[in-house]
């Protein structure tokens, strides 16, 4: 089950037409300047009391009416905004008290939305906002201590989901979904709003993500020594991720880390955004959380495990490239070690094996590094097995593999036979030969790359013009051996063209990786 593409459980809702009509009427009256809050509030209050497990649409519309009524009564002064947001939180908690744990979290999206704008617009209220946000995070952790049932996670938010967002933001200058979900990426927002709604599990994951990131951003505002601040943020992040123990939340964070910039530009300075990214990398990659293990007693869906594993590999390779650029090579090794020990890659191999009953995949990766696994997954997908949840993720995979190759593959590896070696300068014809032998893999992983100065780069990272020729060593040995080593160097530590580098996927291989 992919968080971005799962099919929602959408039972017939007899109240849907009434909600739609009421929302349209409210928006029309609000635009005309004379909304009748009391009439709407009375009707939906009775509905809430008559429904033990009210749909999210009913809870949201009633709460939005109450919130807008408080604003129109003059309770929108700066000193009253935190109190009003606290009352909104208490109202949503009360209205969802008899609902399942997933819905209890999902209904809190408007609270995080209000808190975000308080942080942006009322910086003098930072302490009050921080205290309320801490309460919200604690409440979400309490809800997450219960088992999230798959049936509850797939429950639809309803056909009026987008219309209800319009009700919440009707008094804002920008009336779009980005205003309502400001602390997630465009890709995540698109997933929430496709098909006019989303599964409550995915929505709950987004609420967790926004509250989590907003709280970390406020911690960055503390006047503390950087090293001490980083330790405090890392400790809090790890504890919170373990407390939320939610795959949708975990996957949403990973997906956002694939973007070059986190959606916190209005909250943080550039250097603080870098620190936040480093904290998130460490918290997500270096810690093997119990809720990710299939042996923790929780019922886990194979597709959800697969999606999380793929995202973790992509983020880990991206993180290693990010850290390497900053010169911290010891942390790169730590990331590699953490990924190799994580339970997710072994689950990914198991998932691939389960998809290949016909024996289409007869090999496995020769290394457990993120780059090697991603290379292998691209080949698996090219053979017809849907590994990546979207074309965007597949492009990310190609990009990180290409960048990894450019950084680490130096010309080609020498043959172990060093007799008769002569030094030579490789010309374009030689490079074309190497490129053609690498085409099997690189044709669909490394498109032409442009250098920062706008000149064309070859696939191996060399600028085509204006660069000093590089000297290589060439071995005069049997042609077949030379070709074998050239191809091996192009593919790197992932897959090789030689038979001994392709090992069949056996059940004992998978079991040994899981241990």
Secondary structure in CASP SS format (residue, H / E / C, confidence):
PFRMAT SS
TARGET T0000
AUTHOR 0000-0000-0000
METHOD secondary structure of the structure
MODEL  1
X C 1.00
X C 1.00
X C 1.00
X C 1.00
X C 1.00
X C 1.00
X C 1.00
X C 1.00
X E 1.00
X C 1.00
X C 1.00
X C 1.00
X C 1.00
X C 1.00
X C 1.00
X H 1.00
X H 1.00
X H 1.00
X H 1.00
X H 1.00
X H 1.00
X H 1.00
X H 1.00
X H 1.00
X H 1.00
X H 1.00
X H 1.00
X H 1.00
X H 1.00
X H 1.00
X H 1.00
X H 1.00
X C 1.00
X C 1.00
X C 1.00
X C 1.00
X H 1.00
X H 1.00
X H 1.00
X H 1.00
X H 1.00
X H 1.00
X H 1.00
X H 1.00
X H 1.00
X H 1.00
X H 1.00
X H 1.00
X H 1.00
X H 1.00
X C 1.00
X C 1.00
X C 1.00
X C 1.00
X C 1.00
X H 1.00
X H 1.00
X H 1.00
X H 1.00
X H 1.00
X H 1.00
X H 1.00
X H 1.00
X H 1.00
X H 1.00
X H 1.00
X H 1.00
X H 1.00
X H 1.00
X H 1.00
X H 1.00
X H 1.00
X C 1.00
X C 1.00
X C 1.00
X C 1.00
X C 1.00
X H 1.00
X H 1.00
X H 1.00
X H 1.00
X H 1.00
X H 1.00
X H 1.00
X H 1.00
X H 1.00
X H 1.00
X H 1.00
X H 1.00
X H 1.00
X H 1.00
X H 1.00
X H 1.00
X H 1.00
X H 1.00
X C 1.00
X C 1.00
X C 1.00
X C 1.00
X C 1.00
X H 1.00
X H 1.00
X H 1.00
X H 1.00
X H 1.00
X H 1.00
X C 1.00
X C 1.00
X H 1.00
X H 1.00
X H 1.00
X H 1.00
X H 1.00
X H 1.00
X H 1.00
X H 1.00
X H 1.00
X H 1.00
X H 1.00
X H 1.00
X H 1.00
X C 1.00
X H 1.00
X H 1.00
X H 1.00
X H 1.00
X H 1.00
X H 1.00
X H 1.00
X H 1.00
X H 1.00
X H 1.00
X H 1.00
X H 1.00
X H 1.00
X H 1.00
X H 1.00
X H 1.00
X H 1.00
X H 1.00
X H 1.00
X H 1.00
X H 1.00
X H 1.00
X C 1.00
X C 1.00
X C 1.00
X C 1.00
X C 1.00
X H 1.00
X H 1.00
X H 1.00
X H 1.00
X C 1.00
X E 1.00
X E 1.00
X C 1.00
X C 1.00
X C 1.00
X C 1.00
X H 1.00
X H 1.00
X H 1.00
X H 1.00
X H 1.00
X H 1.00
X H 1.00
X H 1.00
X C 1.00
X C 1.00
X C 1.00
X C 1.00
X C 1.00
X C 1.00
X C 1.00
X C 1.00
X H 1.00
X H 1.00
X H 1.00
X H 1.00
X C 1.00
X C 1.00
X C 1.00
X C 1.00
X C 1.00
X H 1.00
X H 1.00
X H 1.00
X H 1.00
X H 1.00
X H 1.00
X H 1.00
X H 1.00
X H 1.00
X H 1.00
X H 1.00
X C 1.00
X C 1.00
X E 1.00
X H 1.00
X H 1.00
X H 1.00
X H 1.00
X H 1.00
X H 1.00
X H 1.00
X H 1.00
X H 1.00
X H 1.00
X H 1.00
X H 1.00
X H 1.00
X H 1.00
X H 1.00
X H 1.00
X H 1.00
X H 1.00
X H 1.00
X H 1.00
X H 1.00
X C 1.00
X C 1.00
X C 1.00
X C 1.00
X C 1.00
X H 1.00
X H 1.00
X H 1.00
X H 1.00
X H 1.00
X H 1.00
X H 1.00
X H 1.00
X H 1.00
X H 1.00
X H 1.00
X H 1.00
X H 1.00
X H 1.00
X H 1.00
X H 1.00
X H 1.00
X H 1.00
X H 1.00
X C 1.00
X C 1.00
X H 1.00
X H 1.00
X H 1.00
X H 1.00
X H 1.00
X H 1.00
X H 1.00
X H 1.00
X H 1.00
X H 1.00
X H 1.00
X C 1.00
X C 1.00
X C 1.00
X C 1.00
X C 1.00
X C 1.00
X C 1.00
X C 1.00
X C 1.00
X C 1.00
X C 1.00
X C 1.00
X H 1.00
X H 1.00
X H 1.00
X H 1.00
X H 1.00
X H 1.00
X H 1.00
X H 1.00
X H 1.00
X H 1.00
X H 1.00
X H 1.00
X H 1.00
X H 1.00
X H 1.00
X H 1.00
X C 1.00
X C 1.00
X C 1.00
X C 1.00
X H 1.00
X H 1.00
X H 1.00
X C 1.00
X C 1.00
X C 1.00
X C 1.00
X C 1.00
X C 1.00
X C 1.00
X C 1.00
X C 1.00
X H 1.00
X H 1.00
X H 1.00
X H 1.00
X H 1.00
X H 1.00
X H 1.00
X H 1.00
X H 1.00
X H 1.00
X H 1.00
X H 1.00
X H 1.00
X H 1.00
X H 1.00
X H 1.00
X H 1.00
X H 1.00
X H 1.00
X H 1.00
X H 1.00
X H 1.00
X H 1.00
X H 1.00
X C 1.00
X C 1.00
X C 1.00
X H 1.00
X H 1.00
X H 1.00
X H 1.00
X H 1.00
X H 1.00
X H 1.00
X H 1.00
X H 1.00
X H 1.00
X H 1.00
X H 1.00
X H 1.00
X C 1.00
X H 1.00
X H 1.00
X H 1.00
X H 1.00
X H 1.00
X H 1.00
X H 1.00
X H 1.00
X H 1.00
X H 1.00
X H 1.00
X H 1.00
X H 1.00
X C 1.00
X C 1.00
X C 1.00
X C 1.00
X C 1.00
X C 1.00
X C 1.00
X C 1.00
X C 1.00
X C 1.00
X C 1.00
X C 1.00
X C 1.00
X C 1.00
X H 1.00
X H 1.00
X H 1.00
X H 1.00
X H 1.00
X H 1.00
X H 1.00
X H 1.00
X H 1.00
X H 1.00
X H 1.00
X H 1.00
X H 1.00
X C 1.00
X C 1.00
X C 1.00
X C 1.00
X C 1.00
X C 1.00
X C 1.00
X C 1.00
X H 1.00
X H 1.00
X H 1.00
X H 1.00
X H 1.00
X H 1.00
X H 1.00
X H 1.00
X H 1.00
X H 1.00
X H 1.00
X H 1.00
X H 1.00
X H 1.00
X H 1.00
X H 1.00
X H 1.00
X H 1.00
X C 1.00
X C 1.00
X C 1.00
X C 1.00
X C 1.00
X C 1.00
X C 1.00
X C 1.00
X C 1.00
X C 1.00
X C 1.00
X C 1.00
X C 1.00
X E 1.00
X E 1.00
X E 1.00
X E 1.00
X C 1.00
X C 1.00
X H 1.00
X H 1.00
X H 1.00
X H 1.00
X H 1.00
X H 1.00
X H 1.00
X H 1.00
X H 1.00
X H 1.00
X H 1.00
X H 1.00
X H 1.00
X H 1.00
X H 1.00
X C 1.00
X C 1.00
X C 1.00
X C 1.00
X C 1.00
X C 1.00
X E 1.00
X E 1.00
X C 1.00
X C 1.00
X C 1.00
X C 1.00
X C 1.00
X E 1.00
X E 1.00
X C 1.00
X C 1.00
X C 1.00
X C 1.00
X C 1.00
X E 1.00
X C 1.00
X C 1.00
X C 1.00
X C 1.00
X C 1.00
X C 1.00
X C 1.00
X E 1.00
X E 1.00
X E 1.00
X E 1.00
X C 1.00
X C 1.00
X C 1.00
X C 1.00
X H 1.00
X H 1.00
X H 1.00
X H 1.00
X H 1.00
X H 1.00
X H 1.00
X H 1.00
X H 1.00
X H 1.00
X H 1.00
X H 1.00
X H 1.00
X C 1.00
X C 1.00
X C 1.00
X C 1.00
X C 1.00
X C 1.00
X C 1.00
X H 1.00
X H 1.00
X H 1.00
X C 1.00
X C 1.00
X C 1.00
X C 1.00
X C 1.00
X H 1.00
X H 1.00
X H 1.00
X H 1.00
X H 1.00
X H 1.00
X H 1.00
X H 1.00
X C 1.00
END
